[in-house]
Every structure is written in C-alpha cells, then in structure tokens.
Amino acid sequence: MKLANKTALITGGNSGIGLATARLFVAEGARVAITGRDKARLDAAVEELGPNALGIVADATDVAATEAAVVRAVAQFGKLDIVFANAGISASTPVGGTSLEVFESVLKTNITAVFFTVQAAAPHLNDGASIILNGSVISVLGNPGYAAYAASKAGVRAMARVMASELSPRNIRVNVVSPGGTSTPIWNRAAPTPDAVTALEARISQAIPLGRFGKPEEVAKTVLFLASDDASNIQGAEIFVDGGATASPAGAPIFRG
C-alpha cells in the first residue's frame, strides 16, 4: 500500500474530490482526518470510511477552528504526513454585478484559508511530508464571470511555489492538483437539478478534448500520486487533471469537423 502508516488531513473531505481522496487514502493504508462544516455529512463520510477516519467539524475560513482541527487530528492519529487543502467555493463575480462581500468570500475560502491551513499544519508535519493544494483550470482559461475564483486559484499556484521554497529544507513537498470540469457538488448552484447538471456537463464537455467531465476519483488518484513516495522528486509543480482543456483546447469536440 502506498500510504501505509501515514496520517493525512483533508479539508472539505466530506464530499466531492475530498471524500473521493479520503476513500483512496484509507484504501492505501492511511489514517485520515477530514474536516467540513456539515456534521451530518461528516458523520456519514466517517461511517463509510471506517475506523481509520476521523471527522472534525471546522469551517476552513475559521483559523482557530482549523488550528484546533489539526491539533485534534494529531492527538488521534499522530503527526501529519499529508495535507490536502481541498476546501473551496465558487461564485459568479462578473464585472459590474458583484458585491464586495461575495468577492471577498471566495478569496477568504480559496486562498486565505488555504494559507492558514498549511500554517496550522506546518509545526505538526513530519519532515518529508507532502502538501497538496487544490487549484483549478479556471486560473488560466479566462471564463467570464469568475474573476474572484480565477484569481484565488492562480494565487494558490503562486503560493504553492513560495511554500515549496520555504519548506524544502525540511524535505516537505508542496504541489498543486488542478481539476477541470469534474462531477462534484460545486456545480449545484449553477445547475440545481439533475437535468440541469446533465445539460451543463454536456455543454462544457464540448470544450474538453477528451469530450467528458472528469470523475472525482480521477483527481483523487493524482492527489494520491503527489502524496506518495512515487512523487518524491516533484516539488512546486501543478498537475492539470482536465482532459486536455488547458494544454490542447483546439482538440476539443467543438472544433472538430
């Protein structure tokens, strides 16, 4: 098993990519602490994951709650070997139609909270640990209406590189996984019904060279790679899991004859 005797912390681990990653980590031998705001969903996730999982109610934007969650995880399972700063939100923030409150809420969750998650974890990390931050293709695609989200995810990339420099003396690796369109609850606000989700995925898939949305499990496997010794010489990198949307957009179905 790739993560035998390892301890991991995953923020936003009660659904979507976070939960898929927690499942994979446990299957690979890790002890996993997951955080989230919804106790019922956390409890359900822990029941599914089994005895090597711990659920901790904590809002990622609450620095004190995050620090307390790290301390509790370490008390339960021991010092951390892996941190997956996964928690994030999306919101429409078009020029001319965005309030300061909405804009700042995206930045607070997607970048400020990520920094303070890593800061809270750093004293409790074993040397040689792995930190993975969750980015997004939106940081480079220029999607209309997503200025705050795009800025936050570009900031995650830049911040990861700084953290990699700072933590390299401890052989702690810091990398970014950047999903493309992936079937997770983050789309619920834009597509509130199953039919709307199907239509949204079909439309966006036309701009993805592989012609489909990704699965949370596909992102989780990349996180597992970065967390494991298989990625022992990968530092400050960003891996896109996006079906080619950023690397070869001209290959998308919409451009085919």
C-alpha positions as CSV (number, residue, x, y, z in Angstrom):
1,M,0.0,0.0,0.0
2,K,1.3,3.4,-1.0
3,L,0.3,5.2,2.3
4,A,0.9,2.6,4.9
5,N,1.3,4.1,8.4
6,K,0.8,7.6,7.0
7,T,-1.5,10.2,8.5
8,A,-3.4,12.7,6.3
9,L,-5.6,15.8,6.8
10,I,-8.1,16.7,4.1
11,T,-10.1,19.9,4.4
12,G,-13.6,19.7,2.8
13,G,-13.3,15.9,3.0
14,N,-17.0,15.1,3.4
15,S,-18.0,15.3,-0.3
16,G,-16.7,15.5,-3.9
17,I,-13.0,15.4,-4.6
18,G,-12.2,15.5,-0.8
19,L,-14.2,12.4,0.0
20,A,-13.0,10.5,-3.0
21,T,-9.5,11.2,-1.9
22,A,-10.2,10.2,1.6
23,R,-11.6,6.9,0.4
24,L,-8.5,6.2,-1.7
25,F,-6.1,7.2,1.1
26,V,-7.8,4.9,3.6
27,A,-7.7,2.1,1.0
28,E,-4.0,2.7,0.6
29,G,-3.3,2.4,4.3
30,A,-3.5,5.9,5.7
31,R,-5.3,7.3,8.7
32,V,-7.3,10.2,7.6
33,A,-8.8,13.2,9.3
34,I,-11.4,15.1,7.3
35,T,-13.0,18.5,8.0
36,G,-16.2,20.1,6.9
37,R,-18.9,22.4,8.0
38,D,-21.8,19.9,7.9
39,K,-21.7,17.5,10.8
40,A,-24.3,15.1,9.3
41,R,-22.3,14.7,6.1
42,L,-19.1,14.3,8.0
43,D,-20.7,11.6,10.2
44,A,-21.9,9.8,7.1
45,A,-18.5,10.0,5.5
46,V,-16.7,8.7,8.5
47,E,-19.2,5.8,8.8
48,E,-18.4,4.9,5.2
49,L,-14.6,5.3,5.6
50,G,-14.3,3.2,8.8
51,P,-12.1,3.2,11.9
52,N,-9.1,4.9,10.2
53,A,-11.1,8.1,9.6
54,L,-11.9,11.0,11.9
55,G,-14.4,13.7,11.1
56,I,-13.9,17.2,12.6
57,V,-16.4,20.0,12.2
58,A,-14.5,23.1,11.1
59,D,-15.1,25.9,8.7
60,A,-11.9,26.3,6.7
61,T,-12.2,30.1,7.0
62,D,-12.1,30.0,10.8
63,V,-8.4,30.0,11.6
64,A,-8.9,29.0,15.2
65,A,-11.2,26.1,14.2
66,T,-8.6,25.0,11.7
67,E,-5.8,25.1,14.2
68,A,-8.0,23.1,16.6
69,A,-8.8,20.5,13.9
70,V,-5.1,20.0,13.3
71,V,-4.4,19.5,17.0
72,R,-7.3,17.0,17.3
73,A,-6.1,15.1,14.2
74,V,-2.6,14.8,15.6
75,A,-3.8,13.8,19.0
76,Q,-5.9,11.0,17.4
77,F,-3.5,9.7,14.7
78,G,-0.1,11.2,15.3
79,K,2.0,13.8,13.4
80,L,0.9,14.5,9.8
81,D,2.5,13.2,6.7
82,I,0.0,14.6,4.2
83,V,-2.2,17.7,4.0
84,F,-4.7,18.1,1.1
85,A,-6.0,21.7,1.3
86,N,-9.1,20.9,-0.7
87,A,-11.9,23.1,0.7
88,G,-13.1,25.7,-1.7
89,I,-16.1,27.5,-3.1
90,S,-17.2,29.1,-6.4
91,A,-19.3,32.1,-7.1
92,S,-20.3,34.3,-10.0
93,T,-18.4,37.6,-9.8
94,P,-18.9,39.5,-13.1
95,V,-17.6,43.0,-13.6
96,G,-20.4,45.4,-12.8
97,G,-22.5,42.9,-10.9
98,T,-20.5,41.8,-7.9
99,S,-20.7,42.8,-4.2
100,L,-17.5,43.1,-2.1
101,E,-18.9,40.5,0.3
102,V,-19.2,37.8,-2.4
103,F,-15.9,38.6,-4.0
104,E,-14.0,38.5,-0.6
105,S,-15.8,35.3,0.5
106,V,-14.3,33.5,-2.5
107,L,-10.8,34.8,-1.7
108,K,-11.2,34.1,2.0
109,T,-12.1,30.5,1.4
110,N,-10.0,29.6,-1.6
111,I,-6.7,31.3,-0.8
112,T,-6.6,32.8,2.7
113,A,-8.0,29.7,4.3
114,V,-5.6,27.5,2.3
115,F,-2.6,29.5,3.6
116,F,-3.7,29.2,7.2
117,T,-4.5,25.5,6.9
118,V,-0.8,25.0,5.8
119,Q,0.4,27.3,8.6
120,A,-1.6,25.5,11.2
121,A,-0.3,22.1,10.0
122,A,3.3,23.0,9.5
123,P,4.5,22.5,13.1
124,H,2.8,19.2,13.2
125,L,4.2,17.8,9.9
126,N,6.8,15.1,9.8
127,D,9.9,16.0,7.8
128,G,9.4,14.6,4.3
129,A,5.7,15.3,4.3
130,S,3.6,16.2,1.3
131,I,1.2,19.1,0.9
132,I,-1.2,19.2,-2.0
133,L,-3.3,22.3,-2.7
134,N,-6.4,22.2,-4.9
135,G,-6.2,24.6,-7.9
136,S,-8.4,24.8,-11.0
137,V,-8.3,25.2,-14.8
138,I,-10.2,28.4,-14.2
139,S,-7.0,30.0,-13.2
140,V,-5.9,30.1,-16.8
141,L,-9.0,29.8,-19.0
142,G,-10.4,33.3,-18.6
143,N,-14.0,32.1,-18.1
144,P,-16.4,35.1,-18.0
145,G,-17.9,35.8,-14.6
146,Y,-15.3,34.1,-12.5
147,A,-12.8,36.7,-11.7
148,A,-12.6,36.0,-7.9
149,Y,-12.4,32.2,-8.4
150,A,-9.8,32.5,-11.1
151,A,-7.7,34.9,-9.0
152,S,-7.9,32.7,-6.0
153,K,-6.8,29.6,-7.9
154,A,-4.0,31.5,-9.6
155,G,-3.0,32.7,-6.2
156,V,-2.9,29.1,-5.0
157,R,-0.4,28.2,-7.7
158,A,1.9,31.1,-6.8
159,M,1.6,30.5,-3.1
160,A,2.5,26.8,-3.5
161,R,5.7,27.8,-5.1
162,V,6.6,30.1,-2.2
163,M,5.7,27.4,0.3
164,A,7.8,24.9,-1.6
165,S,10.8,27.2,-1.2
166,E,10.2,27.7,2.5
167,L,9.6,24.1,3.3
168,S,12.2,22.4,1.1
169,P,14.8,22.5,4.0
170,R,12.5,20.0,5.7
171,N,12.1,18.0,2.6
172,I,8.4,18.9,2.6
173,R,6.9,18.9,-0.9
174,V,4.2,21.4,-1.9
175,N,2.3,20.8,-5.2
176,V,-1.0,21.7,-6.8
177,V,-3.6,19.5,-8.5
178,S,-5.8,21.5,-10.8
179,P,-9.1,19.8,-11.9
180,G,-11.0,20.7,-15.0
181,G,-14.7,20.0,-15.2
182,T,-15.4,17.3,-12.6
183,S,-18.7,15.9,-11.4
184,T,-18.9,17.3,-7.9
185,P,-21.4,19.3,-5.8
186,I,-19.6,22.5,-6.6
187,W,-21.8,22.8,-9.7
188,N,-25.1,22.6,-7.7
189,R,-25.5,26.4,-7.6
190,A,-25.2,26.7,-11.3
191,A,-27.2,23.5,-12.1
192,P,-29.7,22.9,-9.2
193,T,-31.5,19.9,-10.8
194,P,-30.2,16.6,-12.3
195,D,-31.4,17.6,-15.7
196,A,-29.6,20.9,-15.4
197,V,-26.4,19.1,-14.3
198,T,-26.6,16.8,-17.4
199,A,-27.1,19.8,-19.7
200,L,-24.2,21.7,-18.1
201,E,-21.8,18.8,-18.4
202,A,-22.8,18.2,-22.0
203,R,-22.2,21.8,-22.9
204,I,-18.8,22.2,-21.1
205,S,-17.7,18.8,-22.4
206,Q,-17.7,20.2,-25.9
207,A,-14.7,22.3,-24.9
208,I,-12.8,19.4,-23.4
209,P,-10.6,17.4,-25.8
210,L,-11.4,14.1,-24.2
211,G,-15.1,15.1,-24.5
212,R,-16.3,14.4,-21.0
213,F,-16.3,15.6,-17.4
214,G,-13.8,14.1,-15.1
215,K,-14.7,11.9,-12.1
216,P,-13.6,12.8,-8.5
217,E,-11.8,9.5,-8.3
218,E,-9.5,10.6,-11.2
219,V,-8.5,13.7,-9.3
220,A,-8.0,11.6,-6.2
221,K,-5.6,9.3,-7.9
222,T,-3.4,12.3,-8.9
223,V,-3.5,13.5,-5.3
224,L,-2.5,10.1,-4.1
225,F,0.4,10.2,-6.5
226,L,1.6,13.5,-5.2
227,A,1.1,12.4,-1.6
228,S,3.1,9.2,-2.1
229,D,6.8,8.4,-2.4
230,D,6.2,7.9,-6.2
231,A,6.3,11.8,-6.4
232,S,9.4,12.1,-4.1
233,N,11.2,14.4,-6.5
234,I,8.3,16.6,-7.5
235,Q,8.3,20.0,-5.9
236,G,6.3,23.2,-6.7
237,A,4.5,21.6,-9.6
238,E,1.0,21.9,-10.9
239,I,-0.7,18.9,-12.5
240,F,-3.9,19.6,-14.5
241,V,-6.5,16.8,-14.5
242,D,-8.7,18.3,-17.1
243,G,-9.0,16.1,-20.2
244,G,-6.7,18.4,-22.1
245,A,-8.7,21.6,-21.7
246,T,-5.7,23.7,-20.8
247,A,-3.0,22.0,-22.8
248,S,-4.7,21.3,-26.1
249,P,-8.0,23.2,-26.3
250,A,-8.0,23.1,-30.1
251,G,-8.6,19.4,-29.9
252,A,-12.0,19.8,-28.2
253,P,-15.1,18.4,-29.9
254,I,-16.4,21.9,-30.6
255,F,-13.6,22.4,-33.1
256,R,-13.9,19.1,-34.9
257,G,-15.3,18.9,-38.4
